[in-house]
């Protein structure tokens, strides 16, 4: 079965090392992402990586970077984003190990308006659906009229 994937699926792929435009649409089999929780399980004990996400609202470009600290990941993401789209801001930064994120996107996004919203938290600490509810709430609070939950994923 094939399904249309939205901005957050691209965001998750970006977390795996691919940078892309948020508004891009494609079709992809569901199996393109590793099963939830497997990225954390594959990391050697004592190792921690962080994912930094930055967004250019002008171009709807989301850029990710991996770092050994949260500061390194955040700064790399912002630097890379500014090089690609300019006027970038931090979207989220979080550890990979035992961490979850939910992504909501405004399907009616316009340039220079925030189109993607991320909520993240430690796996097992948030109540089921809590991160998704927060991402959707942030999207709605922005004034977006076409908010859609794109993903709820644990690394």
N, C-alpha and C positions, 0 to 999 in steps of 0.2 A: 504494500500500500504506500502511495506517495502522498505527501501533503505539502501545502504551501507553508513556508517558514517565514517568520517575521524577523524584525530587528534583533530580538534577544537571542534567537538561535544563532544569528551571525555573531552576536556578542559572545556567546559561549564558544563558538568556533574561534573567535578572536582570542579568547582566553587560552586556547590551545595553540596559539601562535599565528593566527591569520587576522590581519587587520582589514576592515571593510567599512563601507558606508552603511549607516543605520537603516536607511530607507530601502536598501536593496531587497529584492524579493527573489525567491528561487524555489525550486522544488527539490526535495531531498528525502531519502528514506529516513525513517525514524532512527535507524541504527547508526547514523553518522556520529552520534555522541557516545562516549563510553557510558556504561551503566552508572547511575548515581552511586557515589561513594567509592568508586574504584580508583580515582586519582589519589585520594587520601591513602587508600590501602596499599598503593604501589610505592609510596614515598618511603625511603629508608628511615628507620628510627632516628630521632634526633635531628633530622633535616626539616627545615621549614622554608617554604617559598611563599611569597606574597604576590598578589595580582593587583596591579594598579590600573584603573580605568579612567580615561579622560575623554571628554566629549567637546566637539566644536559644534555649538548650536547653529552657527552660520551655515555649515556644510552638512550637518547631521552625521558627521564622522565620529565614530567611536574607536579609540586606539587603546590597546592594552600593552602592558609591560610586566615582566616578571622580575622580581628582585629578591635578594636574600633578606631584606628588611622592608618594613612597610614604607619607610621614607624613600628608599631606593626605588621601589616599584612605583610609588606615587609620582616622584620627580621624573622618572624615565617616561612614564605614560604622558605626563603633561608636556615634556620636551618633544617627544615624538609626535604628539597630536598637534602642537603648535607648528611643527615643521610641515605637517601635512594639510592642516585645515585652518590654523590660526585661531586666536582668541578662545583658547581652550580652558575648561575648568575641570576640576576633579569630579568624577562621577561616583567612584567608590574605590576603596583600597581595603583588602582583607587577606588573611592567611588562606592558603589552599587547604591545608590539613584540617579535616573535620569542620568544614565551613560550608554554609549553604547560602544561596542567593535567589532572590525572586526578581523578575524583570517585568515591568509594565511599560507599554509604549503607546504613544498617541498615533493612531493610524492616520489621522488627519494633520500630521506634522507639517509645519511651514518653516522656512529658513528663519534663523535667529530666534526660534522659540524652542525651549527644551522639549524633546520628544521621547526621551527614554529615562526611566526611573528605576533605580536599583536599591533593593533592601537586602542586607546581608546579616548573618548571625551564625553563632556557633551551632553546629549540628547537635540536635537533641535538646537544646535549651529553649528554643522557641516552640510555642504550641503549634500544632499542625495548621497550616494556612496563615499563620501570623505574618510571615515575611511577605507573602503574596498580598495580603490585605494592606500592609504598609506601602508596598510599591504602588498598588492601585490607588490608595488614598493620596499618595504624593502626586500621582499623575492627575487625578481629579482636582486636587487643590491648585494645580497649575493653570486651571481653566480649560484644560483639554476636554473635548467633547467626545472623542472616540478612543478612550482608554481601553486597553486590552491586555490581559495577563498573557505574557508570551512564554514565560518559563518559570519554573520553581525547581531548582537543581542543587544537589549537594555534591561537592567535589570529593 
